[in-house]
Amino acid sequence: MPNLILGDQLSHDLSALRAATPDDIIVMAEVMAEASYVRHHPKKIALIFAAMRKFAAELTEQGWQVAYTRLDDPENSHKIDGELLRRAAEHGAQDIIATEPGEWRLIQILSQIPLPVRQLPDDRFFATHTEFQDWARDRKELRMEWFYRQMRRKTGLLMEGDEPAGGKWNYDHDNRKPAAPDLFRPHPPRFPPDAITQQVLDLVQDRFGDNFGDLLPFDFATDRKGALQVLDHFIEHSLDLFGPYQDAMLSDDPFLHHSILSPYINTGLLSPSEVCQAAADAHLAGKVRPNSAEGFIRQILGWREFMRGIYFLEGPEYTSRNALGHNRDLPPLYWGAETRMNCLSHAVGQTKRHAYAHHIQRLMITGNFALLAGIDPAQVHEWYLEVYIDAYEWVEAPNTIGMSQFADGGLVGSKPYVSSGNYINKMSDYCKTCAYSVTAKTGDKACPFNLLYWDFLIRHRDRLHDNPRIGRAYATWDRMAKDRRDTVLQDAAAFLGRMEASETV
């Protein structure tokens, strides 16, 4: 019987593997349909293919029969369903086992194969689909904080009986400090490509070299052993200061104290439970301050699980939502075109080089600008899915459609995450060397975030003026002199006009 393992299911305790027998055929395949349904960053393709090849070798060493199809195999059908049917025909199989994929697109593909496919639950997560549905049922608002507390109680992480350790569920107010440059700040371990990884890099350069993003240098871990080294390094050297500086941004330090573990968790090389437990153990041992341990665990146990719950609760049409009616095209600056906005130049440039940007760069730089400028959320969603090494639709789409773009009308977030340049100036060093002035409110030198912030609020006043978390801004607007308000909106319109004309902005 063919037993499918996908490129983000590289876990030895996968439900499909647990259900397999020695007579089953483990099917793994590098197929063009998965590598090109969006134009993935070359580093992402390389990570997945190299990790798949090494995982298949581990399974073979353990005695499993593995049917592995490489991208350049002349018999490759280049589709997941095609490879499953090909392997089923080779072995005379009449049914297939798989662990449920993390995207509706793939779930539907497996459901339409002309052989029975038993899709087993993906139990590598803390919450099941049913558990999240039961929690969400009859709630007026779905807020991560309340779901996170349920997950804390369920797992016992950072708990003392039924109460949170230290008396607080959330230390977020302690985690908003700007950072200073530090030549001695530890950086994540780097892994020079071995022979298998180099073969993959050559293949990816040949087939996907025109995709947005720098393939080289490539220094990600591509197996569980390396991923564990990254985890150990983070716990030992970076976690303690992660909390205070997790929202900070620096021009010349793309990683700061962040873990860079999401690529390994999302491919299955690390489990979310072992990562959270390692952070909790470090705190219990007195090595990590409580706000850092709690803030890090919340990202995985809280936010990551909440995103998955929303994605499967809302169904395949979630990615098409556009509650604010935004329809501008994604401007060329998202693909590396020149821009005078220093923050966006650094965030996009960093993304191109590393296939990585941390959560505040994604939310409050690239996401904030797209929301303020009225960019089509479907295009924003596709961009995030393409350019980040840790992007899989189940986690990326709710973050983009819901949290970043407010395109679900407030299902995920209680307010749009918009800000003027003041927030960026507070949390980064970008504004110091920007061609625009963060203190200028109007005119050619005015920070575009200042102009677009008000333009966004006025466009959506009918929807947002009663929102308690953003409504006070309208009182500030109403106190402004009319001529200044007119100037702000005129300058914003002029800026958007230049952007739509593909001029350098």
N, C-alpha and C positions, 0 to 999 in steps of 0.2 A: 504494500500500500504506500503511495507517495505521501510524504509528510513534509509540508512546506515550512521553510523558515525564511523570513524576509530580512532585509538588510537592517532593520531597526529592531530585530528580535534575536540578537546575538547573546542569548542568555542560556546557560546550561540547565537552568531549572524552568525553562519555558514549558507551558502547559502541553504544547504539541509534542515536545520531546518526552515529557513524562508519560504521555499516552502511547508512545511508540513502542514497537516490539523489535527484536533483533532482525526480523524478516522485512521490516519496513525500509523504504528507500527515502533517505533525507534529500529533499529537493531544494537546491539553492541556485539562484540564477542572476547574473548581471544582464539586465535587459534594457534595451534602448527606451522602451515605453516608460520605465520608471526613471531612467536617467535624464529624460528630456520632456516630461509632461509640463514642467517649467524649466527654464534655463538655469539650473542649479549652479551655484558657485563651484568652480573646479575643485576647490579644497574639500567641499562636502562630498562630491562624487568620489574623490580619491580616498577619503576616510572610510566611506561605506564599503567600497570595493575591496580595499586592503584588509579591513576588518573582517569582511565576509570570507575572504580567501583564508585568512588565518583561523577563523572559527571553523570553517569546513575541515581544515587540516587537523584541528584539535578533535573534532568529532570522528574523523577517520582513525586517528591514533587511539581513540577510546573503543573502536570496534564497530562503529556505525557504518552502514553502507550509504555513501554520499554520492549523489548525482549532481555534480556542480557544472554549471554552464558559464563560461567566461564570455565577456562581451564580444570578443573577436572569434568565437567559435563559429565556423561556417554553418553549422546546423542550428544555430540559435534562432528561435522564432521571434525573439525580442519582445515577447509579452509574457507576463506571469502565467496567464491562463494557457497560453500556447506551450510553455515549458512543462506545466503540470500535465497537460494532455499528452504531450510527447513522451514524458516519463511513464505515465500510466499505460500508454500503448506498448512501450518497450517491455513492461513487466506484467502485462495482462491484468492490471488493477481495475477495479470497478468503483472504487470510492477513494476519497482523499481526506486527510486530516490537516488542519491548520489552526494556528492561534489567531484569533480575531485581529485583523489589521487595525491600525490606528487612524485610518482614513475611510470615510464613506465611499470614496471612489473605488478603493480596493475591495472593500466589503461587497460592493455591488458586483465587481468583476468576478469574485469567487462565487457569489450567489448565482451567477448566470452560466457557470461552467456546466456542460452537459453530462456531468457526473455528480453524484452526491458529494458535497463538501461539508464535513463536520467542523464548524468553526468553534473552537473552544475558547472560553473566557481568557482574557489576558490578565492573569492574577498577579502580575508584577507590580501592580498599583496598590495603594492602601485602600481605596474605596472601589466597590463594584458599581456597575451601572445601576443596579437595583437600589443599592444603598444611597446613591446620590439622588435618584428619583424619589425615593421615600423621603429623604431630607427636604427636597425642593417642593414636594407636593403641598399645596394650599398656602405656601408662603407668599406674602405680598411682594417681598423683595428678596432676591438671592444675593447675599453678600458673603464674600469670602471669609470675613472674620468669624462669622458664626459657624460656618462649615469647618473652618480650621480648628475651632475649639472642640468640635465633635471629634475630629481626627486626633487631636491631642489626647482626649479622653480614651479614645479607642486604642491608641498605640501605647499610652503611658509615657510618651516622650516629654521630657521636661515637666513631669507631673509629680506632685506629692499627694498621693491618694486621689481625691477628686478635685484638687485645687492645683493651679499652676505653680511650679517651683518658683520661689521668690515672690509669690503673691501677685504677679502680673502675667496676663496673657500675651501682651504685646509691648515691646520696647521701642516702637517705631520713632517716637519723639526723641530718642537718644541717638538716632542713626542718620542725622542730616548735616554732618559737618563737612565743610569744604576741605580739600586735601592740599598739601604743599608738595612740590617736587622733592623726591628723595632718591638719590643715586643708589642707596643701599636697600631699597624696597625689594623684597624677594619677588621673582617672577616665576611663572609656572615652568616646570621642567620641559626641556626640549628633547625630541627624539629624532636623531638623524635617520633618514630612510634606510631600511634594510633592503635586501634583494627583492623580497615580495613587494614591498611598498614602492620600490623604484620601478618595478615592472608596471605597476598600476599607474604611477605618475607618468610614465612614457605613454601609456595607453590614453590617459585622460588628456594629456597635452595634445595628442594627435586627434582625438575625437571631439574634445570640448574646449580646445584652446581659445576659441573665440567668445566663450561665455564671459560675462562680467566677473572679474575677480582674478587675483594673482594666485596661480597654482604654487609657485615657488617664492620663497622657501617654504617647504612643508615640514613641520616639526611636531605634528600631533602624534600621540600614541595611537597604535592601531590594533592593540590586543588588550586583553583584561590585565595582564601583568603590568603593562605600561599605565593603564588607567588607574590601577591601584596605587602606583607610584605618584600620580598626580594628586589623588585623594590624600595620601599620607603627607605629601608636601604641603598641601593646603591646610590640613588640620594642624600641622606642626608650625608652619611659618606665617600663615596669612589669616587664618580664621579669627584670631583674637582681635585684629583691627578691621576685620571685614565690616562689622556692624556700624561703627561711627562713620565710616567713609564709603558706605556702599552706594550712596547717591552722588558722590563727587565725580568730577570729570576733569582730566588734565590733558593738554594737547600732546604731550610727549610720553604719556604713560597710559597705554590702552587698557591695561589689566588691573592696575592698582592692587587691591587686596581681594579681587574676585577669584573664584575657584576655577573657572573654565572647566567645570565638570559636566555641564549640560550636554556637550556632544557625546560623552561616554554614557551618561544615564539614558539619553534618548536613543542610543543605538543598542542598549542592553548590556554593554560591557560592565557597567556598574548598576547595582540595584538601588532604587531610592531609599529603601529601608536601611541598607548598610551605610549609605552616606549620611543619613540623618542620625543613625545610632553612633557613628564615629564622632559627629559633632557633639551629641549629647554626652558621650563618654568623656570627651575632652573638657567639657564644662564641669562635669562631676568631679574630674580629677584636678580641678582648679587651674587649668591651663588657659581657659577661654572665658572672657567676661560674659555675663548672661545676655546682654543685648546683642552680642555677636552670634552666640549659639542660637538664640531664639529667632533672630532676624534671618539667619541662614536656613534654619529648619522650616520657617514659615514659607520661604520661597518654594520649597519642595513639597512638604506635607500639606501646606495650605494652598498656595497659588497654583502650583502645577496640577494638583489633584482637582482643584476647582475648575481650572480651564478644561481639563478632560471631561469633567462632569457636564459642563455647559455644552461642549461640542456634541456629545452624544445625546444629551437631553433635547437639544434644539433641532438636530437632524441635518440632512444634506443641504438644505436651502439656506442655512445660516450665513454662509459666505456671500450670499447675494444681497444681504440687507444693506439698506442705505437710508436710514431714518432721516438724515439731514438733507437728503437730496443733492449731495455733492457730485459734481460731474466734470471737474477739470481734469485734464490729462496729467499724469505724473511728469514733472518737468525734467529736462535732461540732466540737471544737477544731481539727481539721484543715481545717474549712471556715470558720474565723475566729470561732467561738464564743469567748466570754471564757474565759481560763484564767489562773490565778495563776502558772503556770510561765513565767517571763520568757523563757527560751530558746526554748520552743515558740511563745510569742506573737510573738517577733521573727522566727523562722524562717518561720512561716506568714504573718505579716503581710508580710514581705519577698517571699515567693512570690506573694502576692495582688497586690502592687503591681508587681513587676518580672517575674513569670513565671520567676524565677531564684533559685537559692540555690546556693552552691558545694558541692563534694563532701563536705566535712566537716559542713556543716549538714544535708545530706541523709542522710549515713551516721550521724552521731553525735548528732543532735538528733531529727529526725522519724523516721528509721529506727530508731535505738536505742530510742526510746520505744515505737514500735509493736512491736518485737521483745520488749522487756521486758514489755509489757502483754498480750502474747499475741493481737495483732490478726490476723485472717484475712489471710494474705499476698496472696491474690487481690485483696482490697480495697485493700491497700497498693499493690500493683502498679498497679491502675487509677488510684489517686490520683496517683501519680508520672507516669503517662502523660498524665493530664489537665492537670496544673497547671504543667508546665515547658515552656518554649519550645523546648528542645533535645531533648525526649523523643520518641524513636521506638522501637518495641518491640524491635528487634534489639539496641539498646544499653541501653534502660531495663530490660527484663525480667531479664536476667542480673544487672544491678546490684542490682535490688530482690529478686527471688526468691532469688538466690544470695548476693551479697555482703551485702546489708542484712538480709534476713530469715532467712538460713540455711535456707530452705525446701527447698533441694535436698539437704539433709543433709550438706553439706560438699564438694560438687563444685567450687564456685568458691573458697570460702574455707576455710582450715584450722581456723577457729574462728568462733563467733558474735561479731560486733562489738557487744559490750555493754559498758557502763561505768556506774559510779555517777556521782554529780554531781561527783566530784573531777576527772575528765577535763575536763568542761565548764568548771569553774571555772579550771582551768589554762590552757585555750586560748581563753577568752573573757572578756568583762566582763559577761556576762549575770547571773551570780550576785550581783553587788554590789547590784543593785536589785530582787532577786526577793523575793516575799512569803514564800517558803520559805527555810530556812537550809541551805546546802550542808554545813555541819558537823554538823547535827542528824541523828542516825541513826534515831531513833524519835520518835513524838509528832506532834501536829498540824502542827508547823512543819518536820518533817523533809522534806528534798528527796525528791520522789517517785522520782527516779532511784536514790537510796540504798536505798529500800524495795524497789523493783521489781527491782533488780539481784539481791538475794539471793533474792527470790521466784522469779525466773526460773531461777537456778542450782539451787535446790532442786527445782523442778518437773521439771527435766531432768537431775537428777543421774545417773540410770542411763546416760544417753547421753554425758554430758560429763565425768564424773569422771576418766576415763583420758586425756582430751585434754591433752597436755603444755603447751599454750599457755593453758589455763584451769584445769587441774586443781588448781593450787596454791591457788586461791581456796577450795576446799573444806576445806583444812587450816585456813585462817583461820576459816571458819565453825565448824568442829568445836571450835576452841579457845574460842569464845564461851560464856558462861554460858547454860544452858538457858532461863532466864527471859527473857534478852535475845533469844535466837533466837525464842522464842515471840512476843514482843512485835513483833519485826520482821515476822514473817509475818502476825500479826493486823492490824498497821497497813497492810501491803500489801493484804490482802484488803479492808479497809475502804475504802482508796483506790479500788481497782478496782470495788468496789460502787457508790461514788458516781459514778465515771466511767460505768459501765454504765447508771446511772439518769439520765444526762445532766445531773447536777449540775455546777456550776462547780468544777473541780479545779485 
